[in-house]
Amino acid sequence: GTLSLSGSSNNFTGAVNLSRGTTTISSLGNAGANGSLGAGTSAIVVGGSNAATLSYVGSNTTSNRSLTVGGTGGATLQLTGSNQTLNLTGTVDGSAGNLSIDAGTNSLAISGNGNTLGTTSIASGNNITLRSASLTLAASTVSGILDARATGNLTVSGTQSVTGAVTLVADGTLALNGNISTSASGNAITLVGNTAFSRNSNASLSMGVGGRWVIYSADPDQDTFNGLASGNTAVWNATFAGNPPSGIAAGNRYVFSISPTLTYTSTDLTKTYGDDATASLASAYSVSGLRGNLGGAVVADTLAAVVSGTPSVSSSGAAAGA
């Protein structure tokens, strides 16, 4: 069934447990402040052994009231107004079960610190912002921007259908196991695995006309590309924090924080006494450390592209009289 609480001045401070059905509210105050669900400071519980929905129909608001969502029955956060924005800055604990977001034409931000969202799906929404310790994104449909970031691992397990730009950031591993499709142009898809990037061989990225993807990682030796080819050289010694997509060269790009080291080694020459071998010294060296095409993920680096000038090689034994 559905329970509607339209008041904004409820001041009870007891626990709130929405264990089944749909509860519709018009006001969500900060912890300790009056609202449709009272003025308590404890977390509002949505869901349990049965599915439950918390539906918000109020105006634009920001609330630091904590939520515990999910349980074995799952929980839904619903926005049923029109072009409203709800920003949840309190702690949202979704570790016990699945969370579904159904925001319609509205925007939802779960932006607080310390969130522990579990598997999260988005049935609808305009701009969606998610912050969590770890996060699994199931199938999602977003009519604006999708921005999800995890201090641990982030896994894309279902198809993400988005009209705006997609930014997914993991301080741990970013695992691309589902497709991402957006109609955005420009920097349409940004994926960041600050520890590693892993792509399932069936996962695809598609953008609108003029769109591109940029994937950041630490070290390609720790990554799994599975044939996702950029068609361009890699960018080295750059991070998402210090070098956002706006500063990265055009085209699809892989960006790595490590900086490869080139090693120049002189090669041996022999000569007959009286001969002058000075001219041969210019090419008497070898270079190692250039990165290859990473299994087809990038265009291999060339020496001419990464180094300007030529080394100077000298030997006291090159002259004719030596």
Residue frames relative to the residue before (quaternion, step in Angstrom):
aa qw qx qy qz dx dy dz
G 1.0000 0.0000 0.0000 0.0000 0.00 0.00 0.00
T 0.4248 -0.6882 0.5325 0.2496 3.56 -1.38 -0.01
L 0.1192 -0.7631 0.6332 0.0513 3.54 -0.97 0.95
S 0.1338 -0.8014 0.5809 0.0490 3.59 -0.73 1.07
L 0.0483 -0.7727 0.6329 -0.0080 3.55 -0.87 1.08
S 0.1048 -0.8574 0.5036 0.0173 3.55 -0.10 1.31
G 0.5713 0.6247 -0.3840 0.3686 3.60 1.17 -0.30
S 0.2692 -0.7616 0.5694 0.1523 3.55 -1.25 0.51
S 0.6777 0.5022 -0.2827 0.4567 3.60 1.26 0.00
N 0.3331 0.7371 -0.5226 0.2693 3.59 1.18 0.38
N 0.1295 -0.8469 0.5156 0.0136 3.56 -0.74 1.08
F 0.3682 0.7212 -0.5136 0.2839 3.60 1.16 0.31
T 0.2905 -0.7949 0.5185 0.1225 3.56 -1.06 0.73
G 0.4359 0.7144 -0.4483 0.3142 3.58 1.23 0.23
A 0.6944 -0.4669 0.3510 0.4202 3.51 -1.37 0.11
V 0.2062 -0.7513 0.6154 0.1193 3.57 -1.22 0.64
N 0.0444 0.7974 -0.5955 0.0867 3.57 -0.58 1.19
L 0.0880 -0.7933 0.6024 0.0033 3.57 -0.39 1.27
S 0.0674 -0.8883 0.4542 -0.0067 3.53 0.24 1.33
R 0.8074 -0.0062 -0.0093 0.5900 3.62 1.19 -0.25
G 0.7557 0.3774 -0.2737 0.4599 3.56 -1.27 0.28
T 0.5508 -0.5971 0.4760 0.3370 3.54 -1.34 -0.36
T 0.1068 -0.7638 0.6345 0.0510 3.55 -0.94 0.95
T 0.1548 -0.7990 0.5792 0.0458 3.57 -0.64 1.19
I 0.0308 -0.8032 0.5945 -0.0227 3.56 -0.83 1.04
S 0.3218 -0.7488 0.5504 0.1812 3.56 -1.20 0.59
S 0.7760 0.2069 -0.1139 0.5848 3.57 1.28 -0.21
L 0.0095 -0.7706 0.6373 -0.0036 3.56 -1.01 0.88
G 0.1593 -0.8365 0.5214 0.0555 3.53 -0.16 1.32
N 0.6335 -0.4818 0.4240 0.4322 3.51 -1.34 -0.02
A 0.6544 -0.4742 0.3926 0.4390 3.56 -1.26 0.26
G 0.8020 0.2390 -0.2054 0.5074 3.56 -0.79 1.06
A 0.6697 0.4577 -0.2973 0.5036 3.61 1.26 -0.10
N 0.6015 -0.5868 0.4068 0.3584 3.57 -1.13 0.66
G 0.1906 0.7616 -0.6057 0.1297 3.55 -1.19 0.63
S 0.7484 -0.3849 0.2716 0.4669 3.57 -1.25 0.01
L 0.7613 0.3195 -0.1753 0.5363 3.59 1.07 -0.71
G 0.6911 -0.5201 0.2640 0.4268 3.54 1.11 0.73
A 0.5396 -0.6282 0.4797 0.2900 3.51 -1.41 -0.13
G 0.2877 0.7904 -0.4961 0.2154 3.56 1.13 0.57
T 0.3781 -0.7126 0.5425 0.2344 3.53 -1.33 0.23
S 0.5695 0.5779 -0.3931 0.4325 3.59 1.23 -0.16
A 0.6402 -0.5500 0.3782 0.3803 3.56 -1.26 0.44
I 0.4120 -0.6560 0.5747 0.2639 3.53 -1.16 0.73
V 0.2352 -0.7818 0.5653 0.1181 3.59 -0.75 1.06
V 0.0344 -0.7851 0.6181 -0.0168 3.57 -0.78 1.09
G 0.7997 0.2084 -0.1840 0.5322 3.56 -0.56 1.18
G 0.0751 0.7627 -0.6386 0.0699 3.51 -1.34 0.30
S 0.8018 -0.1396 0.1380 0.5644 3.55 -0.68 -1.05
N 0.7256 0.3040 -0.2055 0.5821 3.58 1.29 -0.33
A 0.5755 -0.5798 0.4475 0.3638 3.57 -1.24 0.46
A 0.0074 -0.7929 0.6091 -0.0174 3.56 -1.07 0.78
T 0.1941 -0.7790 0.5904 0.0825 3.55 -1.20 0.68
L 0.1499 -0.7313 0.6573 0.1030 3.53 -1.05 0.86
S 0.0814 -0.8217 0.5639 -0.0159 3.56 -0.48 1.27
Y 0.1581 -0.8014 0.5747 0.0489 3.56 -0.72 1.14
V 0.0701 -0.8185 0.5701 -0.0006 3.59 -0.77 1.06
G 0.4710 0.7060 -0.4243 0.3156 3.59 1.24 0.20
S 0.6728 -0.4732 0.3851 0.4185 3.53 -1.35 -0.29
N 0.7436 -0.3582 0.2854 0.4871 3.58 -1.31 -0.05
T 0.1658 0.7974 -0.5653 0.1308 3.57 -0.84 0.92
T 0.2140 -0.7193 0.6422 0.1562 3.50 -1.39 0.38
S 0.0118 -0.8096 0.5856 -0.0381 3.58 -0.82 1.00
N 0.2601 -0.7651 0.5692 0.1516 3.55 -1.04 0.83
R 0.3518 0.7239 -0.5094 0.3047 3.59 1.23 0.41
S 0.3978 -0.7303 0.5071 0.2262 3.58 -0.84 0.97
L 0.1744 -0.7678 0.6103 0.0871 3.54 -1.24 0.60
T 0.1245 -0.7149 0.6771 0.1222 3.52 -1.29 0.58
V 0.0027 -0.8381 0.5417 -0.0644 3.56 -0.43 1.21
G 0.6435 0.5440 -0.3965 0.3643 3.54 -1.22 0.51
G 0.2305 0.7380 -0.6197 0.1350 3.53 -0.73 -1.09
T 0.7131 -0.4576 0.3018 0.4371 3.56 -1.24 0.11
G 0.6761 0.4938 -0.2973 0.4590 3.58 1.16 -0.51
G 0.4513 -0.6921 0.4494 0.3397 3.58 1.21 -0.40
A 0.1942 -0.7753 0.5934 0.0954 3.55 -1.26 0.43
T 0.1809 -0.7622 0.6126 0.1047 3.54 -1.23 0.62
L 0.1712 -0.7248 0.6566 0.1188 3.54 -1.06 0.87
Q 0.0559 -0.8321 0.5496 -0.0489 3.54 -0.54 1.23
L 0.1056 -0.7497 0.6492 0.0727 3.55 -1.11 0.79
T 0.0943 -0.8499 0.5185 0.0009 3.56 -0.55 1.16
G 0.4727 0.6498 -0.4624 0.3747 3.58 1.18 0.31
S 0.4876 -0.6331 0.4990 0.3354 3.56 -1.15 -0.63
N 0.8561 -0.0782 0.0044 0.5108 3.55 -0.70 1.18
Q 0.3950 0.6898 -0.5038 0.3382 3.55 0.97 0.88
T 0.2476 -0.7487 0.5935 0.1608 3.56 -1.31 0.29
L 0.0829 -0.7684 0.6340 0.0253 3.55 -0.90 1.01
N 0.0829 -0.7988 0.5958 -0.0002 3.56 -0.69 1.16
L 0.1355 -0.7937 0.5919 0.0366 3.56 -0.51 1.24
T 0.0861 -0.8329 0.5467 0.0052 3.58 -0.35 1.26
G 0.5486 0.5894 -0.4035 0.4346 3.57 1.27 -0.08
T 0.6530 -0.5111 0.3784 0.4113 3.57 -1.28 0.10
V 0.1187 -0.7690 0.6259 0.0521 3.54 -0.93 0.98
D 0.1237 -0.7991 0.5877 0.0257 3.57 -0.60 1.20
G 0.0512 0.8076 -0.5822 0.0781 3.54 -0.44 1.26
S 0.3320 0.7963 -0.4595 0.2111 3.56 1.24 0.35
A 0.6670 0.5378 -0.3042 0.4165 3.60 1.16 -0.50
G 0.8269 -0.0083 0.0307 0.5614 3.61 1.17 -0.21
N 0.6792 -0.5011 0.3653 0.3926 3.52 -1.35 -0.11
L 0.2010 -0.7585 0.6112 0.1036 3.52 -1.20 0.72
S 0.1127 -0.7658 0.6303 0.0596 3.54 -1.01 0.91
I 0.1911 -0.7652 0.6073 0.0954 3.55 -1.01 0.89
D 0.0125 0.7824 -0.6202 0.0545 3.56 -0.80 1.08
A 0.0457 0.8711 -0.4814 0.0859 3.53 0.33 1.33
G 0.3967 -0.7384 0.4726 0.2722 3.60 1.23 -0.04
T 0.7738 -0.2660 0.2328 0.5257 3.57 -0.76 -1.07
N 0.5546 0.6273 -0.3608 0.4107 3.55 1.32 0.22
S 0.4133 -0.6985 0.5329 0.2394 3.54 -1.33 0.28
L 0.0983 -0.7870 0.6085 0.0273 3.54 -1.08 0.83
A 0.0529 -0.7705 0.6348 0.0245 3.54 -1.01 0.89
I 0.0912 -0.7243 0.6814 0.0520 3.54 -0.91 1.02
S 0.0794 0.8947 -0.4172 0.1387 3.50 0.43 1.35
G 0.4843 0.7017 -0.4233 0.3065 3.58 1.22 -0.02
N 0.5371 -0.5895 0.4874 0.3557 3.53 -1.34 0.15
G 0.7869 0.3592 -0.2375 0.4420 3.56 -1.16 0.57
N 0.3944 0.7137 -0.4949 0.3002 3.61 1.19 0.25
T 0.1015 -0.7705 0.6263 0.0618 3.56 -1.16 0.68
L 0.0002 0.8198 -0.5706 0.0485 3.54 0.39 1.24
G 0.3429 -0.7172 0.5647 0.2216 3.55 -1.09 0.70
T 0.7746 -0.1923 0.1948 0.5701 3.55 -0.81 -1.03
T 0.0635 -0.8209 0.5663 -0.0374 3.55 -0.65 1.18
S 0.0726 -0.7739 0.6284 0.0309 3.56 -0.93 0.95
I 0.2306 -0.7624 0.5921 0.1226 3.55 -1.18 0.60
A 0.2552 -0.7892 0.5435 0.1290 3.57 -0.40 1.24
S 0.7706 -0.1424 0.1118 0.6111 3.57 1.11 -0.71
G 0.2694 0.7533 -0.5754 0.1699 3.53 -1.26 0.39
N 0.4568 -0.6405 0.5339 0.3100 3.53 -1.25 0.46
N 0.7900 -0.0850 0.0764 0.6023 3.64 -0.10 -1.17
I 0.0782 -0.8033 0.5905 0.0005 3.58 -0.77 1.06
T 0.0472 -0.7841 0.6186 -0.0167 3.55 -0.86 1.08
L 0.0116 -0.8044 0.5929 -0.0368 3.57 -0.79 1.05
R 0.0256 -0.7648 0.6437 0.0080 3.55 -1.08 0.83
S 0.1431 0.8004 -0.5621 0.1514 3.57 -0.82 0.97
A 0.6008 -0.5324 0.4398 0.4027 3.54 -1.30 0.28
S 0.7453 -0.0887 0.0542 0.6586 3.55 1.03 -0.86
L 0.0873 -0.8186 0.5676 -0.0088 3.56 -1.13 0.52
T 0.0887 -0.7430 0.6601 0.0659 3.51 -1.16 0.80
L 0.1996 -0.7869 0.5774 0.0867 3.56 -0.69 1.14
A 0.2008 -0.7522 0.6194 0.1007 3.54 -0.61 1.19
A 0.7925 -0.2964 0.2015 0.4935 3.60 -1.27 -0.16
S 0.0002 -0.8143 0.5765 -0.0673 3.57 -0.86 1.01
T 0.1028 -0.7562 0.6439 0.0539 3.52 -1.20 0.73
V 0.0484 0.8080 -0.5772 0.1076 3.57 -0.49 1.24
S 0.2955 -0.7898 0.5168 0.1480 3.56 -0.80 1.02
G 0.7247 0.3272 -0.2343 0.5593 3.58 1.28 0.17
I 0.7827 -0.2680 0.2498 0.5032 3.54 -0.88 -1.05
L 0.1520 -0.7493 0.6361 0.1043 3.57 -1.12 0.74
D 0.0554 0.7869 -0.6071 0.0956 3.57 -0.64 1.19
A 0.1100 0.7990 -0.5762 0.1324 3.58 -0.34 1.28
R 0.0066 0.8112 -0.5812 0.0644 3.57 -0.83 1.01
A 0.1046 -0.7955 0.5966 0.0170 3.53 -1.02 0.92
T 0.4235 -0.6892 0.5235 0.2678 3.56 -1.04 0.76
G 0.7021 0.3461 -0.2487 0.5705 3.58 1.33 -0.18
N 0.7856 -0.2549 0.2240 0.5174 3.56 -0.83 -1.02
L 0.1307 -0.7598 0.6309 0.0874 3.55 -1.23 0.57
T 0.0781 -0.8079 0.5841 0.0008 3.56 -0.75 1.09
V 0.2205 -0.7268 0.6360 0.1366 3.55 -0.97 0.93
S 0.0754 -0.8486 0.5236 0.0018 3.56 -0.26 1.27
G 0.7754 0.2343 -0.1311 0.5715 3.59 1.21 -0.45
T 0.6696 -0.5031 0.3625 0.4088 3.56 -1.29 0.23
Q 0.2002 -0.7564 0.6151 0.0969 3.54 -1.00 0.96
S 0.0574 -0.7969 0.6013 -0.0118 3.57 -0.47 1.23
V 0.0823 0.8224 -0.5387 0.1630 3.55 -0.25 1.33
T 0.3387 -0.7368 0.5405 0.2242 3.57 -1.08 0.64
G 0.7250 0.3953 -0.2318 0.5142 3.60 1.14 -0.58
A 0.7440 -0.3739 0.2961 0.4680 3.54 -1.31 -0.29
V 0.2420 -0.7508 0.6019 0.1246 3.55 -1.17 0.72
T 0.0267 0.7755 -0.6293 0.0432 3.57 -0.85 1.04
L 0.0336 0.7868 -0.6120 0.0731 3.57 -0.60 1.19
V 0.0175 -0.8210 0.5672 -0.0636 3.57 -0.61 1.18
A 0.0093 -0.7748 0.6320 -0.0085 3.56 -0.94 0.96
D 0.3815 -0.6941 0.5545 0.2554 3.56 -0.90 0.87
G 0.6750 0.4150 -0.2691 0.5474 3.55 1.28 -0.41
T 0.7668 -0.2843 0.2555 0.5157 3.56 -0.82 -1.07
L 0.2128 -0.7286 0.6333 0.1506 3.55 -1.06 0.80
A 0.1028 -0.8062 0.5824 0.0134 3.58 -0.59 1.19
L 0.1644 -0.7893 0.5887 0.0583 3.55 -0.60 1.20
N 0.0685 0.8214 -0.5565 0.1043 3.56 -0.08 1.34
G 0.7385 0.3090 -0.2012 0.5645 3.58 1.30 -0.13
N 0.6076 -0.5795 0.4081 0.3584 3.56 -1.24 0.42
I 0.1465 -0.7359 0.6490 0.1256 3.54 -1.28 0.51
S 0.0042 0.7941 -0.6054 0.0541 3.55 -0.76 1.11
T 0.0877 0.7822 -0.6114 0.0816 3.56 -0.85 1.00
S 0.3810 -0.7100 0.5422 0.2384 3.55 -1.17 0.56
A 0.4227 0.7238 -0.4534 0.3029 3.59 1.27 0.13
S 0.3166 -0.7005 0.6043 0.2095 3.53 -1.29 0.50
G 0.7055 0.4519 -0.3150 0.4459 3.57 -1.27 -0.06
N 0.7760 -0.2412 0.2245 0.5378 3.57 -0.99 -0.87
A 0.0621 -0.8812 0.4687 -0.0012 3.51 0.52 1.28
I 0.8043 0.0892 -0.0169 0.5873 3.60 0.94 -0.88
T 0.0046 -0.7751 0.6310 -0.0319 3.54 -0.80 1.09
L 0.0251 -0.7928 0.6082 -0.0320 3.56 -0.69 1.16
V 0.0500 -0.8101 0.5838 -0.0203 3.56 -0.82 1.01
G 0.0289 0.7457 -0.6651 0.0284 3.54 -0.86 1.06
N 0.2389 -0.8309 0.4813 0.1445 3.57 0.05 1.26
T 0.6856 0.3892 -0.2784 0.5486 3.57 1.27 -0.31
A 0.7756 -0.1957 0.1638 0.5773 3.58 0.86 -0.95
F 0.2465 -0.7215 0.6260 0.1641 3.53 -1.38 0.36
S 0.0140 -0.7966 0.6037 -0.0285 3.56 -0.93 0.95
R 0.0823 -0.8096 0.5811 0.0141 3.56 -0.84 1.01
N 0.3914 -0.6722 0.5816 0.2380 3.53 -0.96 0.94
S 0.5669 -0.6536 0.3767 0.3309 3.59 -0.88 0.90
N 0.6961 0.4679 -0.2832 0.4651 3.61 1.17 -0.43
A 0.5564 0.6254 -0.3915 0.3821 3.60 1.23 -0.20
S 0.1152 -0.8143 0.5686 0.0200 3.57 -0.90 0.98
L 0.2399 -0.7279 0.6226 0.1580 3.53 -1.34 0.41
S 0.0573 0.7961 -0.6004 0.0490 3.58 -0.82 0.96
M 0.1373 -0.8040 0.5783 0.0130 3.54 -1.01 0.95
G 0.6040 -0.5365 0.4437 0.3878 3.53 -1.35 0.12
V 0.7203 -0.4045 0.3171 0.4659 3.56 -1.32 0.05
G 0.8159 0.1982 -0.1711 0.5155 3.57 -0.82 1.02
G 0.5403 0.6305 -0.3998 0.3881 3.57 1.25 0.12
R 0.0685 -0.7875 0.6107 0.0468 3.55 -1.22 0.42
W 0.3176 -0.7137 0.5775 0.2370 3.54 -1.33 0.21
V 0.1185 -0.7465 0.6508 0.0723 3.51 -1.29 0.61
I 0.0825 -0.8044 0.5883 0.0008 3.57 -0.72 1.12
Y 0.1685 -0.7961 0.5790 0.0503 3.54 -0.75 1.15
S 0.1068 0.7681 -0.6275 0.0702 3.54 -1.12 0.75
A 0.5951 -0.5759 0.4176 0.3740 3.55 -1.29 0.11
D 0.8149 -0.0552 0.1416 0.5594 3.55 0.61 -1.19
P 0.4325 -0.7268 0.4585 0.2729 3.63 -0.58 1.04
D 0.5812 0.5894 -0.3774 0.4151 3.59 1.17 -0.45
Q 0.6871 0.4427 -0.2725 0.5076 3.59 1.26 -0.31
D 0.6355 0.5709 -0.3049 0.4210 3.59 1.28 -0.14
T 0.2359 -0.7229 0.6267 0.1701 3.53 -1.38 0.31
F 0.1605 -0.8350 0.5238 0.0523 3.58 -0.38 1.24
N 0.1041 -0.8468 0.5133 0.0923 3.58 1.10 -0.67
G 0.7719 -0.4240 0.2008 0.4290 3.55 0.83 1.03
L 0.4593 0.6491 -0.4816 0.3685 3.61 1.19 0.22
A 0.0916 -0.8544 0.5114 -0.0089 3.55 0.00 1.37
S 0.3541 -0.7394 0.5364 0.2004 3.55 -0.93 0.91
G 0.3309 -0.7483 0.5061 0.2728 3.57 1.08 -0.70
N 0.7209 0.3584 -0.2240 0.5492 3.58 1.30 0.17
T 0.6118 -0.5260 0.4262 0.4092 3.55 -1.28 0.22
A 0.5367 -0.6112 0.4751 0.3357 3.55 -1.25 0.45
V 0.3306 -0.6755 0.6128 0.2428 3.53 -1.36 0.33
W 0.1660 -0.8143 0.5541 0.0484 3.58 -0.77 1.09
N 0.8225 0.2450 -0.1789 0.4811 3.53 -1.34 0.40
A 0.5983 0.5207 -0.3728 0.4816 3.58 0.94 0.94
T 0.1574 -0.7811 0.6001 0.0707 3.56 -1.13 0.71
F 0.6391 -0.5178 0.4024 0.4018 3.54 -1.29 0.34
A 0.6581 0.5260 -0.3171 0.4355 3.58 0.97 -0.85
G 0.7811 0.3493 -0.1782 0.4858 3.56 0.93 -0.86
N 0.7852 0.1982 -0.0800 0.5811 3.55 1.22 -0.52
P 0.1020 -0.8249 0.5543 0.0429 3.61 0.29 1.20
P 0.7274 -0.4590 0.2765 0.4286 3.60 -1.20 0.37
S 0.5957 0.5903 -0.3711 0.3988 3.60 1.05 -0.64
G 0.7402 0.3867 -0.2267 0.5013 3.58 1.19 -0.47
I 0.5582 0.5956 -0.3842 0.4313 3.58 1.30 0.17
A 0.6056 -0.5904 0.3972 0.3562 3.58 -1.03 0.85
A 0.6485 -0.5719 0.3565 0.3540 3.54 -1.18 0.71
G 0.7014 0.4533 -0.3538 0.4211 3.52 -1.32 0.42
N 0.6459 -0.4708 0.4059 0.4431 3.56 -1.30 0.18
R 0.0014 0.8310 -0.5533 0.0575 3.58 -0.82 0.95
Y 0.2477 -0.6677 0.6751 0.1925 3.45 -1.36 0.58
V 0.1059 -0.7893 0.6044 0.0215 3.56 -0.94 0.94
F 0.0770 -0.8196 0.5677 -0.0022 3.59 -0.69 1.08
S 0.4554 -0.7116 0.4674 0.2603 3.56 -0.99 0.82
I 0.6024 0.5502 -0.3853 0.4313 3.60 1.11 -0.42
S 0.2697 -0.7372 0.5960 0.1689 3.54 -1.27 0.46
P 0.3455 -0.7558 0.5117 0.2181 3.63 -0.37 1.15
T 0.3074 -0.7437 0.5699 0.1660 3.53 -1.18 0.67
L 0.2385 -0.7523 0.5983 0.1384 3.56 -0.89 0.97
T 0.1518 -0.7847 0.5974 0.0656 3.55 -0.97 0.90
Y 0.1773 -0.7710 0.6070 0.0756 3.56 -0.77 1.11
T 0.0282 -0.7995 0.5995 -0.0263 3.56 -0.80 1.05
S 0.3893 -0.7147 0.5269 0.2451 3.57 -0.78 1.01
T 0.2936 -0.7464 0.5723 0.1707 3.56 -1.15 0.69
D 0.5633 -0.6235 0.4351 0.3233 3.55 -1.21 0.60
L 0.0901 -0.7582 0.6428 0.0611 3.55 -1.19 0.70
T 0.1651 -0.7522 0.6233 0.1360 3.57 -1.18 0.53
K 0.0167 -0.7954 0.6058 -0.0017 3.54 -1.14 0.57
T 0.4578 -0.6326 0.5439 0.3073 3.54 -1.34 0.28
Y 0.5633 -0.6097 0.4277 0.3577 3.56 -0.98 0.88
G 0.7350 0.3590 -0.3025 0.4892 3.54 -0.86 1.02
D 0.6220 0.5065 -0.3442 0.4880 3.56 1.25 -0.34
D 0.3168 -0.7170 0.5862 0.2048 3.56 -1.18 0.60
A 0.1192 -0.8295 0.5451 0.0242 3.61 -0.46 1.24
T 0.2994 0.7961 -0.4892 0.1932 3.58 1.25 0.22
A 0.6658 0.5192 -0.3175 0.4317 3.63 0.89 -0.88
S 0.6545 0.5316 -0.3165 0.4346 3.61 1.10 -0.62
L 0.5514 0.6470 -0.3928 0.3508 3.57 1.20 -0.44
A 0.5693 0.6439 -0.3856 0.3354 3.59 1.04 -0.72
S 0.7795 0.2864 -0.1594 0.5338 3.60 1.04 -0.70
A 0.4771 0.6922 -0.4270 0.3330 3.59 1.22 0.25
Y 0.5969 0.5172 -0.4036 0.4619 3.57 0.60 1.13
S 0.2062 -0.7396 0.6211 0.1573 3.53 -1.32 0.31
V 0.2487 -0.7615 0.5845 0.1292 3.56 -1.23 0.55
S 0.0267 -0.7805 0.6246 0.0085 3.58 -0.93 0.89
G 0.6184 0.5715 -0.4018 0.3599 3.57 -1.23 0.41
L 0.4853 0.6402 -0.4551 0.3842 3.61 1.21 -0.11
R 0.3658 -0.7351 0.5279 0.2170 3.58 -0.90 0.89
G 0.4363 -0.7133 0.4980 0.2301 3.53 -1.03 0.88
N 0.7411 -0.4266 0.2912 0.4290 3.57 -1.21 -0.45
L 0.4141 -0.7473 0.4480 0.2633 3.60 1.27 0.26
G 0.7119 -0.4626 0.2530 0.4639 3.53 0.87 0.99
G 0.7108 -0.4435 0.2519 0.4844 3.58 1.17 0.53
A 0.4776 0.6871 -0.4357 0.3314 3.60 1.25 -0.02
V 0.7960 0.1112 -0.0416 0.5935 3.59 1.11 -0.70
V 0.5202 -0.5481 0.5269 0.3891 3.51 -1.37 0.04
A 0.5079 -0.6840 0.4300 0.2989 3.58 -0.78 1.04
D 0.5103 -0.6298 0.4921 0.3176 3.56 -1.14 0.67
T 0.1812 -0.7419 0.6316 0.1334 3.54 -1.22 0.58
L 0.6187 -0.5652 0.3912 0.3804 3.55 -1.15 0.58
A 0.6485 0.5337 -0.3214 0.4374 3.58 0.96 -0.83
A 0.6763 0.5088 -0.2964 0.4425 3.57 1.10 -0.68
V 0.7814 0.3594 -0.1793 0.4776 3.58 1.03 -0.67
V 0.7610 0.2749 -0.1672 0.5633 3.61 1.23 -0.30
S 0.1998 -0.7522 0.6136 0.1331 3.56 -1.03 0.80
G 0.7691 0.3122 -0.2507 0.4982 3.56 -1.06 0.75
T 0.3507 -0.7081 0.5685 0.2288 3.57 -1.35 -0.07
P 0.5451 -0.6239 0.4354 0.3523 3.59 -1.09 0.56
S 0.3559 -0.6955 0.5784 0.2349 3.55 -1.25 0.44
V 0.0738 -0.8016 0.5933 -0.0068 3.56 -0.63 1.19
S 0.0155 0.8041 -0.5927 0.0441 3.57 -0.82 1.00
S 0.0187 -0.7827 0.6220 0.0131 3.54 -1.22 0.50
S 0.4527 -0.6974 0.4872 0.2671 3.55 -0.91 0.91
G 0.6802 0.4927 -0.2913 0.4580 3.57 1.25 -0.28
A 0.5019 0.6924 -0.4087 0.3188 3.60 1.23 0.08
A 0.6018 0.5977 -0.3640 0.3849 3.57 1.05 -0.67
A 0.6505 -0.5476 0.3591 0.3846 3.59 -1.19 0.57
G 0.7365 0.4298 -0.2420 0.4629 3.58 0.98 -0.75
A 0.5513 0.6262 -0.3945 0.3852 3.58 1.24 0.04
